Amino acid sequence: MIDTLKILIPVDDRKFLEKLKVNLIRTSRKNLETGEMKYEYFTGEIKAGSYLKTISFKISEGMPVGIFFEFSLPKYKYGNNVEMIWPSEVLVILESFRKELCEKIKEELPLLSEWIVYRLDLCYNWTFESKEKCQSLMNFIQRIDYPRKKVHRYETSVMYIGSAYTIKFYLKGDEFLKNSFKESLKVNEEKTYKLLDWANKILRFEVEFRKNYLQSVFGKKKVKISDIADDQAIIAIEALYLDKVFKYINKEKMKHENVRQRINSYFKPAKAYRLYNFYKGYYFEQDEKYHIEKGLNRSTIFNYKKDLKKIGVAFTENLTSNDFVAVEELIIPSKNAHFTLLAYNSIHTIVSI
């Protein structure tokens, strides 16, 4: 499903851009010795959508020329981002946004077919029976390493950060309570409490794609709005990147002694010794993991993980039945997925707090 978009509306009418810049904030950087302008741009904000959410924008006069907008589509439509937007809704929503912009600036803007996507955040809601269940699943996910990604682990979330794309898992209830709850209360108190009740049962998965990598994902130099408006295509992309997180999980129940025997049967004694000590220290001894990460380069650690994966050994020790359930339940598409409060209400009884 679609959350945040960064889009470029290509506008090459310089007089029009000059008119817009009058009340905007100018940011620039100049070389004081040569007088050369390194960069210059103008930023501003507008309120748009049924809930008058603040949307930031930037005028670019270099390459490319036009207006950048970056905002959450669910917040534009619903006033919150607990609910989500189907890809097939994007064209209608953005056409509404385009018309609203035209009315505000008293000018006609290019059609959606000309708009270019510079950032795309995809998301997925798994709804479970309780916040405790979500936390249990989060505890499981936090044990997973993602090769060649910088991992940040917090109590209710985990992030795998890379230069091309970033993957996040988090408890939506805690995020909503921290970032949007108070503002939402001012708009509609009854709906806000219903959203919080639902959000407390949501485990959210997100993938943020940056422009250069978007070209690879969609196989196009310029990703247009129509490219991200296909439900099945977007669900397939979400499923693919979820699988990337889980691919290093070993689903067999293996004790340390079983792992030792398996490694010894595949590798010569010296390498088997190194691999087994890496496996035990890296995955099950926090202090030792710290020393391994400091003492070995990333490529060596990656190759050790790759060797273990080849023989069916990964990070897990004594996987419980709950862990097997976690792997089976965290799938896309899923029967546990709900994307709007209306859809959730249709099969759940909401109890107001």
N, C-alpha and C positions, 0 to 999 in steps of 0.2 A: 504494500500500500504506500501511498505518497504522503510525505510530511513536508519537509522544507525544500524549496526550490530557489536557486539563484538563476535568474534569466537576464539575457541581454535583449533589449528592444532596440534594434539598429535604427538610429536616426542620424542622418547626415546633413540635416538642415541647420547650418551654423547659427542663423538668426534665431531660430526657434530655441536652440540650446542656450544662446546668450540670454534670451528672455527668461528662461527657467532659472538661470544661475543667479539672478538678482538677489533672491532672498535665501540663498543656500550658504553653507559653510565651506570656505575654501581651505584646502590642505595642499601644501606644495613643499618641494625640497629643491634648493638651488646650490650649485657649487659657487662659493663665495669668491674663489680665485678667478674662475673663468666666466662666471655669470651664467653658466649653462643651467637650464632648468632640467632637473632630473625627472621630476614628475609633478603633476598638478591635477587635482580633481575636486569636484564639488559634491557635497552630500546634503541630504535633507530627509525629512520624514513626512508621511501623509497618514491620515486615518481613513481606512477603507473597510468595506465589508459590512454585513448586517450588524456586527458587534463593534464597529469602528476601531479595529485593532490598528496599532501603529506599525507602519511598514517603512523600512528604510530604503533609500535609493541613492545611487551615485551616478553622476554624469561623467562619462569618459570621452575625452576629445583626442586621445592618442589612438592607438590601435588596440582594440576595436573602438569605433565611434558609436556612441549611443547612450542608453540609460540602463543601468543595472538595478534590478529589484531583487531583494532576497527576503522571503517570508514563508511562514507556515501556512499551507493551504487549509488544513483542518481548522486553524485559528481564524482564518478568513471566513470560512463557511459556518463553523459551529461555535466559534468563540473559545474553543479549547482544543488541545491536541491529545486528549485521552481518546477521543473519537478519531477515526482515520478516513482518508479519502481513497476510494477505488480509482485506479488509473483511468478507467473509462469515464470518470467524472471530470477529469482535468480540463478537457477542452471547453466544457460548459462553464466551469468555474473561472477559468482564465479569460474567457470571452466576456463574462460579466465584469471581471476586473478591468479589462481593456476599455470597455464602455464607460465604466466609472471614472477611469483616468481621463478619458477624452472629455467627459463632462466637467471635470475639475480644472483641466488646463485649457479648455476651450479650443482644442486642436484635435485633429484626427491622427491617430497613431497607426503604425504598420499593423497588418493583420497577423494573427497568431502563427500563420505558416512561415513568417519571417523571423520569429523569435528563436533565440538559441539558448540551450540549457548549459549552464556553467557549473552547477552543483545540483546533485540529486540525493535526497535522503529518503531511503525506503524503510518501512517499519512493519512490524507484525505484532499483533496482540494475542498472546495465549491467555485464556481466562481459566482459572482453577477455582476450587471450592473455598479456598481460604488464603489469607496472606501468609500463613505459616507454610502452606504447601509451596507457594511461590519462593519463599526464603529457602526452603529445603532444596528446591531445584537450583536456585542461585548458588547455594553452597557447593553443589555438584559442578556447575559451570565454572566456578572460580578455580577449580582444580585443574582446568585445562590450559595447557600452554599452546600458543599459536606461533609457529616458527616464523622468524624474521619480522615479528611485530613487537612493538613496545607495549607491555601489559601493565595496566593500572588496575589494581583491585581495591575496592572499597566494600563497606559492609553490605550495601544493597545493590552493588553494580560492579561490572567489570568492563574494561575497554581494551581493545586490541588496536593500537594506533599504528598506521603506516602512512607513507607519503602519498600513496595513490588512493587508498580507501581506509576507512576506520569502521570497526564493528563494535557494537555495544550491546550489552544485556543489562537490564535494570528493572527494579521493582517500580512500576509506574505510580503506585500510590504514594510512595515517599517523594518521588520527583514532583508529582502534581501538588502535594501538600507544601513542598518547599518553594516552588516557583510560580504557581498559578492560582492556588486555592483562594487566597485573600482577595485577589482581583476578581475572580469568578463570583465570589460571594456577593459582591456589590451589584452584579448584573442579574443574577438569578439564584437566590439562596437555595431553593428547593432542588433545582437541577444540580447545583454544585455538590450538595451532599450525596445525591444519587451517583454523580460522577465519582466522588471519592470512594463510595462503597464499592463501586465496580473497579476502580483503579487499584484498590487494595488487593484485588484478586487477579491482577494482570502482571504477567511477566512480559516485558517488551524486548523485542529484538530489532536492532537498527543497523543499517549499512549506509554510510555516507561516502558517496563517490565524488571525487573532484574532477575538474574538466578534462584534463589529459587522459585520465583513466576511463572516463565516460566514453571517450572515442573508441577505446578498446572493447568495452562492454557491449556497445551497440554496433561496432564495426563501421562507424561513420566519422568523418572529420568534423562535421557539425551535427550535433544531436538536436533535433527539433522537438517541439511540443508533441507532435503526433507520434514520435518514437516512444514516448513514455506513457502513452494513453491506451496501451493494450494490457488488459487484465492478466491474461495468460502469460504473456512475455515477462511482465514484472514479477509475477508469482514464481516463475521459473528462475529468474535471476536471484530472488530472495532465497529460494531453496538451494541454489548452487552455492551461495556464500555461507549459508548455514552449514552445509555439508563440509565446507572448508574448515570450519571450526572443529567439527566432530570427527574428522577423518583420522586423527591420531589416537582415538579412543580404542582401546582393546576391550572387546565385549566378553572375553573369556575370564572366568574367575581364576586368578593365578596367585599363589602364595610366593614368597621370596624364594623358597627352595625350588619350586617349579620353574620360576624364572631363571634361576642359576643353572638348572639342568638344561633348560632349553637353549640358553646362550652357549653353554659349553658344547652342546651337540652341533652347533652351527659354525663356531669360530675356533681358531687356534687358541691355545691356552693364554698367551699374552694379551691378545685382543679381548678374549672372553672375560679376563680378569678386569680389564679397563672398563668394558661395557657394563659389567655387573655392578661395579663400584659407582660408576656414573649413574646407573639406573637407581640404585638404592639411595645415594647421596642427593641426587638432584630432585627426585620426586618425593622423598619421604623424610628428609632431614633438612629443616629450614636453614640452619646455620651452614651446613655443608653446601647447600645449593648456592648460598651467597658466595662462598669461596670458589666454587666451580665457575660461576659466572664471571668472577674477577680474574680467575687464573687461566681460563680457556677462551679462545676467540669464538665469535658467534658461528663461524662456519664449522668449527669442530663440534660444537654443541649440536648444530643442525644435523651433521653427519651421524653423530651418535644416535640421535632420535630416529633418523632415517633407517639406520641399521636395525634398531630395536623394532621399528614398525614392520620391516620386511619379514621378521620371524614371528610376528603376531604379539609382540610385547609393546605396551605403551605405558602411560603414566599411572594406570590404575592398579590398586592392590586390593584383593578381596572385594570385588564389586558386589554390592548387596542387591537384593531384589528391587529396592527403591531406585538404585542407580540404573538398573535395566529399564525400569519404568520411565525414568527421566529421558533416556535416549529415545525411547519409543514415543513419548508424548511430545517432545520438542521437535516436531516435524512441520514441514510446510508442503502442501496445505494441511490444515488440521481441523478436526471437528471441534476443538476447543477454542477456535478463533472467533472473536466477535469484534466488529469494527465500528459500530455505532451504539449509542445508549439505547436506541429503539430496538435494535436487534438483540441486545443483551436483555432488555426488559421483557421481550417476548417469550423468553424461556426461563427467566429467573424472577424471583420475588425480591424486590429491593426493600430493605429495611432502613428507614431514615435514621441518622444518628441523632 
